[in-house]
Amino acid sequence: MTRFAIVCSLLLAAPVSAQFTYTDPGDLERPGGGSLRNDAGRVDHNVYAPGMRFPIETAPAYANSQIYGHGGYMGPGGGECDDRNYAYPWHDNYCEERSWTMPLCPSGRGHQGQDIRPATCRDNHYWVVATEAGTVTNIGSYSVYVTADDGTRFDYLHMHEGSVAVTRGQRVSKGQRLGRVSDNMGSTATTVHLHFNIKQNYSGLGSVYVPTYMSLVRSYEELVGPPDWRAEFVSQSFPYARDPFVLAPGEEASGHIEMRNTGAETWRPGEVFLGTTQPRDVASPIAASDWVNDHRAATVESVTGPGEVGRFSFSVRAPDGAGDYPQFFNLVRESVAWFSVPGDDQLQVRVTTDASRCAAGTESWSCEGMARVRCVGGGAERESCEYGCEGGSCLDASGPVDADGDGHNTSVDCDDTDPTAFPGAEDVCGDGIDSDCDGVDRVCGGEGPLPGVDGGGVPVGVDGGASGPGVSGYAEISGGCSTSGSGGFAGFGLLLLFGWRRRG
């Protein structure tokens, strides 16, 4: 492949995503790639330069780390032109590990600003522009400083030396071209990117480098226009995460979250959903019976155009185990994009399960063995029943009793000393016990349409087998195992049973 062909393939490699997204300020990339280091930098949502112009003339552009990105010496491999360096979401890298003194960084040291890649890795092609009107106060071998009228200084680093289009002391207007993005770092080279700083007077510290990330986010949104899918929180009927929301195990509570459509696209039911996050699409422990599935709480109730408010109604269910269950949500246009705003950690419903409470709907008495129980004021009330419990009522000594506590008194229970014997219980074959109280014991084995049912050993029409309308094909064996009495019926059934076992 010729050198020309190689260069062309690199320039065409960077994809342009239709949806601008960004991760939270303070979440930094980690050595070798992988998940972000949450809150490793400065968690600061303040816009220190409101209204500024984005410092690269045209979109797309990609704010991320040069060192920890592909091609960086702490990155996951590959080269600086790797497609993955030219894709959303953006990543903050203010306060990334450096030796510079930085009083606003958690460690007191770190990266002074934000690295921004232009649309591709093409050198000396993309223009850097002034973010505010001001005066050029310094020009270095690879940097230009512009000081705005309010004293804020904006630094633009790594431009191609031969492209610098301004001079020291020159007055520049907002959006005026300063030079072109390059890999220039004096005697050494870096990756093709713009390093951008904002220096301001900060209370108690004097003139320091302040966080740039959110100022860049807002100015980029102004450059590219509102994203297709974005929302703003309006209200929720569920308690806020800071407030108690205590439920009994298994108890469900209904509510809604309302969001304003601040994007460019219309929301439609069955397309825009409230999905689980942290991580995205996680199966929620508080998913209730009315959820779309375990990671989609609800879809928007009605068509919601830009500027309108959409409602997402759903229930939450308290897990059986005691404890706190925080669940984060965000909106998602299914199979297209998660919303860029709000962030994945902004919407939250936090349920607390109190194991000492009982759920609503259990206020009536019900039986539990030799006792009855009901819910009163959120707690369980229990009463012992000396003679048993049936239908939520304690039985008395003058009437039928339920001595074995199986929920069936002596008027229907064939053995009130055995809690496993009552009408409807499973009748184990071959044990000689009539567990289901139907007057016969279940016989094991058998061949035919109903093998193994009660007495399933004598085919219809064979010496004692039942016949006639409604007969299913097998007779029942009643009584015990005596060889006396009615003769051929019981004996023949047992012989057949033994014969089937030998064939099995």
N, C-alpha and C positions, 0 to 999 in steps of 0.2 A: 504493500500500500504506500502511495506517495505521501510525503509530508503534508501536502495540501489536503489530501483526503482525510488524513488523521485530524487535522485542525477543524475541518468542516463537521466531522462526526461529533467532535466534542462540543462544538457550538450548538448543534441541533439537539443535544442530548437532554437539555434541561426542560422538564415539563412545566407547563403553566397551569396551576390548579385554578379552578373556577371559584374557589371559596377560600378567602383569607382567614386564617385562624392563628392563634398564638397561645402559648402556654403562660402560666402565671409568672409574674415578676418574682425573682428569688429562686426559681426552679432552674438549676444549672445542669448542664450535661455532665456525664461522668466518664472517666477514662475507659476506653474500649467500647463505648456505646452502651446501649441498654436503656433502662428506665431512668428518668431524671432524678436528680438529688433534690427532693422537695425542700424548699426553704433553706437551701445551702447558701444562697446569696442574701441580698437585702430584699425583704418582702415589702415593697413600697409601690402602691398604686397611684401615687401622686403624679400629676402631669406638671413638671417643673417649667416647661416652656409651652404654655397653652397657645394655640393659634399659629405655631411655627409651621413652616413649609418642610415637607420631607426632603432630606438632603441629596437624594439621587433624583435626577430629572424625570425619569420614566419608570413605570412599573412593568413587570414585577421585580421585586427585590426581596432578599431573604436575610433576616437577622438571625444569626446563629454563631456558634463558636468556630473560630479558625483552628484552634489547638485541639479541641475535642471532636471536631468534625472529621469527615473522611478526608484523608490526605494530611491531617494534622498529626504532630508527633505523639499526641495522646489519644488519637482517634482510633476507630475500629478498622482501619485499613483503607485501601483504595487511594484514589487521587483527589486533588482539589476540585476537579471537574465532574466528580461523581454526581449522578442524578440526585442522590439523596441530600446533597448540600443545597439543592435548588428546588425545594419543596416546602410547603407549609406543613406543620405550624412553625411559627417563629419561636426562638428560644432566647431567653435573657442570658447575657454573659457579663453584665456589670458585677463586680466583686469576684469574678473568677480568679483562681489562684495566680497571683503575681507578687512581685516584691515591692510594688509601689505603696507608699503610705496612703491609706484611704480611711479616714476617720468614720465615714458612714457605713463601712463594711463591717460585718460581724467580727471578723478577725483583726480588723484595723489595717489590713492590707488587701490589695486586689487589683483587678482590671479597672481602668478608669472610665471606660465608656462602653460602647456597643459596636461589635463588628457587624457589617452589613455587606452581603454579596449582591452584586447587580444581577441582571437576568441570566447571564451566563458567565463563564470564566474568561471571556475574551478580554484581553489586556488593552488599556488605553483606548477604550471605545465609549464607555458610558459616562455622561457628564455628572459632576458634582455641582450642586447649586447652593446658594446662600439660603439658610433657613429663616433669617431675619435681615432686615436692612441694618446696615452698620458700617463700620470702618475696618479695613484690613489692618490689623495691628502687628502681625508677624507673618513672615514667609520663611520656612525652613527648607531643607533639602527635599523633604517629602510632605510638608504640612503647610496649611494656611489657617490662620486664626482670624476670625471676624468678631469684633466686639459690638454688640447692639447698643442702642441708646440708653437702655436701662442698666448697662454694666455687665450683662450676661455675655460670657465669651463662648463662642461655638468653634470647636476645633475639627478640622477635616484632615485626616492623615492617610498616607500611602498613595497619593495621587502621582501620576506620571510627571516627572520633573519638567519635561518639555511641553506639557499641556497646560501648565498654570497660566491662567488668562487674566490675572489681576496683579497689582503691585502694592507694596506696603504703603499705607497711608491713603489708599484709594477708598472712596465711598462706594458702596455697592448696594443694590436694591434687593429686596426679597425675591428669590428665584433666579438671580443672576448667576451665570455660569462662572465657576471658579477654576475648574480643571477636570481631568478625567481619571476614573478609578484605575488603579494599577496595583502592582505588587512591590512597589518601591519602598524600601526601608533603609535608604542610604547605601552603605557598603554591602548589605546583605539583602536577600529577597524574602518576601513573605508570600502569602496567597493573594490572589486578586480580590481585594475587598476595600471598603471604606471603613476606617475606624473613626467613630464620631463621639466627641465629648461635649458636655455642657458644664461650664464652670460658673458658679454663682456664689454670692454671699449667703451663708447659712448661719442662722442664729446660734451664737455661742461658739462657732467654729471659724468664722471668717470665710474667705474665698476658698471653696472646695469643689471637687468634681461631684456633681449630684447625679442621681439615677437618670438615665436617658431613655429607658425602655418604653415606658408608657407615653412619653412625649412622641416617640417614634411611632408607636401604635396609632395614636390619634391622628398624627399628620399623614400617616399612610392611608388610613381610612378616608381621610379627606381627599387624598390623591386618587384613589381607585373607586371612590363612591361607596355607598352602603353595601355590605355583603348581601347576598341573596337570602341567607338564613341567619337571622339575628333576632333576639328578643330582650325585653326588659321586664323585670319582675314588677307586678302590680300589687298582688295581695294573695293571701292564702287563708282558708278557714281552719286548717290544722294549726295546732299550737306551734309557735316558732321553736327552733331547736334549743334556744336558751331557756324555754319554759317547760314545766313538767307536762308530760303526756303519758299518764300511767294507765295501763289496761290490764285486765286479768288474762291469764293464759288462754289463748284461742279467741279472745274477744276481738271483734271487728268494729272499726269506727270509720264513718264516711266523711269526706270533705272534698275540697278542690283547691287548685292553684290557678291563678289568673296571670297571664303574660301578655304584654303588648308586643305586637309585630313591628319591630323596628328595621326589618330587612326590606328587600326589594320584591320578594316573592310572596304570593298568597298561600296561606295555610289551608289545607283541606282535610276533612276527616278521612281516616284510613291512610293518610300520607305523612302527616306530622304527628309525632308521638312524644310523650314524656317518658324518657328512657333512663335506666339506672346508670350511674357513673361511679367512679372511684373504686374499681375500674369500670370502664364502660361495658355495658351489657352483662354485668354481674347478676346472677340469680339473687333476688332480694329475699332476705329472711322475713320481711313484713308484707310480702305479696299476699293479697286477699283474693277471694273467689271471683271478684269482678274485673281483675286485671286481664289485659289482652294475653299476656304470658308472664313468666316469672321475671322478665327484664323490661317489660313495657307496661307501665301503670295505666295509661289511658291515651286515647287519641283526642285531638281537639274536637270540641263538641259541634262546632259549626264553621263554615267558611269564614276565614279571618284575613282581611286584606291588610296591606301596610298601614300602620297607624291605629288599627283596631285592636281590641282586647279579646283574646281567646281564653276559654275555660277548659281545664282538664280535671274532670271529676273521677274520683276513685276512692277505694277504701283501703285501709291498712289492717293487718291482722297481727296481734301480739303473738310472738313465738311462745311455745310451751315452756321453755326454760327461762328462769328469772334473769334479768339483766337489761342493759341498754342496747338498743338496736338503731344506730344512726344510718339513714339511707340518703345518699345524694342523688340528684336528678339533673338532667339537662334535656333540652328539646333536640329532636333529631328528625330530619327529613329522610325517611327510610330509604336506604340504598343510594342516597345522594351525599349527605353531609350532616355532621353534628353542627350545632349552632356555635358560631364564634363567640358570641356573647349571649347569656352570661357564661361564666366559667363552669367547669365541671364540679367545682366545690362550692357553688353559690346557693343552690336550692337544696334544702334538707328537711326531711321529716324524721324526727327522732322519737321512737317509741320505747317506753320502759315497761317491761313485764314484771308485775308484782305477783309472785306465786301465792301470796296469802289471800289474794282477792279471788272472787268467783265472777264469772261472766254474766252479763245481763241476759235475761231469758231463763235463768235458773232459780227464780223466786218461789216456784211451787215445790212442794215436798216430792222427793223421789226416794226410792229404796236403794240402800247399799248394804246387802247382807242382812244382818239382824238389827239394822238401824235405818232411820230416814234422815235426809239431809235437804237443806234448801239454802238459798243465798239471801242474806239480810244485810243491807247497808254495805254491800261490797265484800262481806265476809261469810264464811260458811257456818251455818247453825246445824248441829247434829243432835239427834235424840235416839237413844237405844230403845229397841222394841223387844220386850221380854219374850213375847210369843210370836215374833216374826213380823215382817213388813210386807204389805201388798198394796200396789197402786198408790204409794205414797202415804199409806195409813198404817199405823201399828195395829196388829191383831190383838184381841183380848182372849182371856182364858175360856170364856163361855162358847166361843165359836171355833171354827177350824183354825189350826195353828200351823205355823211354818217353822218347825223346830230346827231344820237343817239350813235355814237361811238362803234357800235357792230361789226365793220369790214365788213359790207355789205351795199353797197350804194343803192340808190333808184331804180337802174335798176333791182335789184333782191329782195330788202327788201320790204315786203308788208306793214310795218308800221315803218317808219324811225323816229317816235317819241318814240318808245318803244324798249329799248336795249335788251329786252328778246325775241323779235320777229324777226326772221330771218330764212333763209333756213337752215334746219337741227337742229333747236332748239327743245327742248322737248315740246310737245303739251300736256298741262294738260287737262284731260277730264272734260267735263261738265262746263267749265268756259266761254263758248261762245266766246273764242278768238282763232283765227287761228294762233298759235304761230310759227308753222313750215313753214308757207307761202305756203302750198300745196293746198289752196283753200277750204279746208273743216276743220271742227272742230272735234276733237276727242270725241267719245261718250263713256261714262263709262259703265262698266258691259258687259253683253253678255255671251252667251254660245256657244260653238263650238270650232273649231280649232284655231280661232284668236279672242278671246273675247277682247273687249276694244280697238280695233284699230279704226282708223278714221271711223266714221259712223258704228261701229260694232254693229248694232242693227237689220238689216234686212237680214234674211237668204236668200240664193239664191233660186229663184223660188217662193218666197212668195210675192204676190202682190207688184210688183215694185222692187223686188230683182233682182240684175244683174245675168245674166247667160251667158254661152258661154266659149270658150277656154281662159285659163289664169285667170279666175275669181276664187278668193281664197275661196269663201264661204260666204262672207259678203259684202253687198253693203255699199256705203258711203252716208251720209246725207249732202247735200249741202245747202247753204242758211241759213236763220235764223230760228226762231221759229214760223213764221206766219202759221195760219191754213188755209189761203187762197192760191190761186195759183194752183199748180199741184195736190192738193187733196190727194188721198189715200197714196201716197208714204211716205211723211214726217209724216203724222198723224199716219200711221200704225207703223212706226219706233218708234215714241215716246211712243205709247201705249205699244209696246213690252218692251221698256226700263223701263217704270214704273212697268211693271209686273215683270221683273227680280229683280228690287230693293226690291219689297215686299217679294219675295222668299228669298232674301239674308238676 
